[in-house]
Amino acid sequence: MKDFLEIAIMIVAVFLILLSLLQSGKSDGLSSAFTGSGGLNLFANVKERGPEKVISNLTLITGVTFFVLVILIRII
């Protein structure tokens, strides 16, 4: 059982990384976040539509699955 959970967590981790890389950036870039240039507003009300929303929802579900698998491995 533990071997299956360890393999599952590896697959979920790779899938989570890929989904995170597929998401589009919502700011002007990393350099503007450090320098303060541009209007970086982390709490801006930006609606996701189409594929962006699907990828965002899949990332959330995959993250929760990863968290549950880590807890299960720790318990077993």
C-alpha positions as CSV (number, residue, x, y, z in Angstrom):
1,M,0.0,0.0,0.0
2,K,2.8,2.4,0.9
3,D,4.6,1.7,-2.4
4,F,1.4,2.6,-4.3
5,L,1.0,5.9,-2.4
6,E,4.7,6.8,-3.0
7,I,4.3,6.2,-6.8
8,A,1.0,8.2,-6.7
9,I,2.6,11.1,-5.0
10,M,5.4,11.2,-7.5
11,I,2.9,11.3,-10.4
12,V,0.8,13.9,-8.7
13,A,3.9,16.0,-8.0
14,V,5.0,16.0,-11.6
15,F,1.5,16.8,-12.8
16,L,1.3,19.7,-10.3
17,I,4.6,21.1,-11.5
18,L,3.5,20.9,-15.1
19,L,0.1,22.6,-14.4
20,S,1.9,25.4,-12.5
21,L,4.2,26.0,-15.5
22,L,1.2,26.1,-17.8
23,Q,-0.4,28.9,-16.0
24,S,-0.1,32.4,-17.5
25,G,1.6,35.1,-15.5
26,K,-0.7,37.7,-14.0
27,S,1.9,40.4,-13.3
28,D,4.3,42.4,-15.4
29,G,7.2,40.0,-14.5
30,L,9.5,39.0,-11.7
31,S,11.8,42.1,-12.0
32,S,8.9,44.5,-11.5
33,A,7.8,42.7,-8.4
34,F,11.3,43.3,-6.8
35,T,11.9,46.8,-8.2
36,G,8.4,48.1,-7.5
37,S,7.9,49.4,-11.0
38,G,4.5,49.0,-12.6
39,G,1.1,48.6,-10.9
40,L,1.5,45.2,-9.2
41,N,-1.7,44.6,-7.4
42,L,-1.9,41.1,-5.9
43,F,-5.5,41.4,-5.0
44,A,-6.8,42.7,-8.3
45,N,-10.1,41.2,-9.4
46,V,-9.1,39.3,-12.5
47,K,-11.6,36.8,-13.9
48,E,-10.2,33.7,-15.5
49,R,-12.0,32.3,-18.6
50,G,-11.8,29.3,-20.8
51,P,-8.6,27.2,-20.6
52,E,-7.1,29.4,-17.9
53,K,-9.9,28.6,-15.6
54,V,-9.7,24.9,-16.3
55,I,-5.9,24.9,-15.7
56,S,-6.4,26.9,-12.5
57,N,-9.1,24.5,-11.2
58,L,-7.0,21.4,-12.1
59,T,-4.0,23.0,-10.2
60,L,-6.2,23.5,-7.1
61,I,-7.5,19.9,-7.2
62,T,-4.0,18.5,-7.8
63,G,-2.6,20.5,-4.9
64,V,-5.3,19.2,-2.6
65,T,-4.7,15.7,-3.8
66,F,-0.9,16.1,-3.2
67,F,-1.6,17.4,0.4
68,V,-4.0,14.4,1.1
69,L,-1.4,11.9,-0.2
70,V,1.3,13.4,2.0
71,I,-0.9,13.1,5.0
72,L,-1.8,9.5,4.1
73,I,1.9,8.5,3.7
74,R,2.7,10.1,7.0
75,I,-0.1,8.2,8.8
76,I,0.8,4.8,7.2
